[in-house]
Amino acid sequence: MRDRVTRIVLATLFVALLAAPPIYKRVLLARRTIPSSTSGPVLARYGLQFTEAAKASGIQFTHRAPTLDAKLGHIMEQVASMGAAVSVVDYDRDGWQDIYVVNSGEDTRNALYRNLGNGTFRDVAAETGLADLNAAGTGVCMGAVWGDYDNDGYEDVFVYKWGRPELFRNEGGARFTRVTEEVGLPEWANINSAVWLDFDKDGKLDLFAGGYYAESVNLWRLKSTKIMPESFEYASNGGRKYLFHNLGGRRFEEVSGKLGIQSRRWTLAAVAADLRGTGYPDIFVANDYGMSEFYVNEGGKRFREAGRETGVGYVPKSGMNAAVGDVLNQGRFSIYVSNISEEGVLIQGNNLWMPQAGGVSGKVRYENTANAMGVELGGWSFGAQFGDLNNDGYLDLYLTNGNLSLDRKRSYWYDYSMVAGGNKAIISDAANWPALNGRSLSGYQQKSVWINDGQGHFNEVAQMAGVTDRYDGRAVALADFSNRGVLDAAVASQRAPLLLYKNTVAPANRWIEFALEGSRSNRSAIGAQVRVFWNGEEQVQEVSGGSGFSSQNQRRLHFGLGRAESIDRVEIRWPSGMRQTITAPVLDQIHQLKEPSK
C-alpha cells in the first residue's frame, strides 16, 4: 500500500512540474544536472580520445524506421522508435572484425561492412545474401546476433524482426544461405532481443529470443489497436520468450515452456553468462514496463526465475539494456541495466547490479550501486557496453541514449504522463494515446562515456573524449577494428547515420587479447571464461553471444593491463568444463587459442 501511495504522490508531483511556470522548471532541473567532466586534455588525464570516422572509413549507412498500420499514425514515431542495431563479427575468418547493421524501413537494405584491414570497410551484404531482409509482408529487422550453430568454423547469423525471424548459414565466408524453415523457426514473432548460448553444455549453440509485442500482432495489419502494454509497471501482455534447443543436424526445438521460461513481459534486452559460478549460463532479461528477470540455469535441465531472490526483480522500470562486466576486478560479474532519466521529470535511474561478497557457489544476490559509482543518470538510456576503453586495467562503460528528437521547442512528456496514469483499458489501447504532433520525447541527448577510476567510481568524459553526437542512440558495439589493441565503438541510432568512433589510447598502457575456438565446446567458444592475473589484479571476461541493446561486441576478449610489464597467468574455463592455464603470455598481442582435445 505504501508503494502505491508513493507512486501516486510522485505522479502528482510529476504532472505539477510539467504544468509549472518555466522559471520553476529551470530551478528543479538544475538540481538534477549531471556533473560535467573536469577540465584538461582527456587523453593525458583519462587515456583515450575518440574520433568519428564512419565516412572516412567507407561507411555510409542511415537507418530508416518502419511505417506501420495507419491506425497508429498519431503515435507512429513512438511505436516505430526501435530497430537501429549493430553487431560485430569476423564472418570470413580473415582476422579482421566486420560490422553488420540492420535497417527497419520496408524494402530497405541491411549492410555488412567487410573490414579491409587498411582502416576502411566495404559493404558486401548484397553479394553475400544479407541485404534484402525487409521485404513488404515479412516484417522489418530489429537486430542480429552471430554464432556458429553448426560448428563448421564460420559464424552464422540470426536476424530477429518484428515479423518473420531469419537464420542464415555461413557458407565458408563467401555467402549466406537462408535456412529459416529448415531449422524450425516460428513464422512470425515480434522479437527485440536474442543471444546465443549453450545452456546444456552439449557443444552445440542454443538460441534465446525475447518478444516485445505479442506474436499474434501484425503491426502492419492490426485487427485491434489494443496492442500496447496493460501497465507501465507490471505489464505481462507482451511477446513470449523463446528458447531454441540445438538438436544437431541443423535443427532446433523450441523448449521454453518445457524448461520453465513462460513470461510475457516486454523484453528489450537479454544477456547470458555464468553469473553464479556453476559452469552453466544463466539468462538475465531486461524488460520494458516492468521488472527484470533472472533465469537461473539448473544444470542445463531447467530454468527458474529468481529475480526477487537475487534482488534484481523488485522494482519495475523501463529496462532497455543488459550487459555484464567485472567492474571492480573481483572475479565476479556485475549487470548493467539502462532505464529512463529525464531531468526534472522522471528519474528511474540506471542500475549497476553488483554481486554481494560472501556468496557461495550457485547463490548470488545483488545490490544496486549505480548511484554510488556515478553511472545512474544517462538520460533516456538505451544500449551500453563494458570495455576497457583506455587500457588501464579497469572496465569502462559506453552508453548511448535519446528517444525521439523531433521539435526541440515542444515536449510530449505531459501527454505521455497522462496515458501512463490511466487504467489498464486506457493504456493498452493505442487509440487512447495522445497524438505526438511532432513533439520531442527526451531527444537530442548527450551520450555518456564513463571511465572507471579503479576505486569504485566512474568519471563521465564523453564530450571531452570526442563523443559529441546527439542522435537517438540505440545500440553500441565495441571492437578492436584495427588489431592494435584498442577498443573502438560502432553506434547505431534511430533514423540516423551509423557512427564509427575510432579510439586513441595512451601508448604507455599495455593490453592482451584472446580469440578462442572450441573443439569439444561449441566452435564459437561462447560461454568460455578467461581470467587474467597481473600485478595483484584479477579480471574475468566471458565470450558472449550478444549483449547490450540490439547489439553484439566482438567475440575476441580484450584486456587492458595498465603499465604492467608482464602477466602472472591466464586461466581459461572452456564451456565443456575443461580448464587450461597459460603462464607469462606475451603482452600487446592477439592470442589465437584452440581448446585442447584432452
Salt bridges, closest charged atoms under 4 A:
ASP69 OD2 - LYS71 NZ 3.57
ASP92 OD2 - ARG114 NE 2.75
ASP94 OD2 - ARG114 NH2 3.53
GLU127 OE1 - ARG122 NH1 3.12
ASP132 OD1 - ARG109 NE 3.01
ASP150 OD2 - ARG250 NH2 3.34
GLU155 OE1 - ARG555 NH2 2.42
GLU166 OE2 - ARG164 NE 2.96
GLU166 OE1 - ARG178 NE 2.73
GLU171 OE2 - ARG169 NH2 3.21
GLU181 OE1 - ARG178 NH1 2.79
GLU182 OE2 - ARG169 NH1 3.59
ASP200 OD2 - HIS245 NE2 2.74
ASP202 OD2 - LYS204 NZ 3.07
ASP202 OD2 - HIS245 NE2 3.83
GLU215 OE2 - ARG264 NH2 2.56
GLU230 OE1 - LYS424 NZ 3.56
GLU233 OE1 - ARG7 NE 2.82
GLU253 OE2 - LYS258 NZ 2.96
GLU254 OE1 - ARG240 NH2 2.55
ASP274 OD2 - ARG573 NH2 2.90
ASP282 OD1 - ARG276 NE 3.10
GLU293 OE1 - LYS241 NZ 3.09
GLU293 OE2 - ARG265 NE 3.48
GLU298 OE2 - ARG304 NE 2.90
GLU309 OE1 - ARG304 NH1 2.69
ASP407 OD2 - ARG410 NE 2.98
ASP415 OD1 - ARG439 NH1 2.57
ASP472 OD2 - ARG495 NH2 3.35
ASP480 OD2 - ARG556 NH2 3.66
ASP488 OD1 - ARG484 NH2 3.52
GLU513 OE1 - ARG556 NE 2.73
GLU513 OE2 - HIS558 ND1 2.84
GLU517 OE1 - ARG93 NH2 3.54
GLU517 OE2 - ARG523 NH2 2.84
GLU538 OE2 - ARG531 NH1 2.81
GLU571 OE2 - ARG569 NE 2.84
ASP588 OD2 - ARG510 NE 2.67
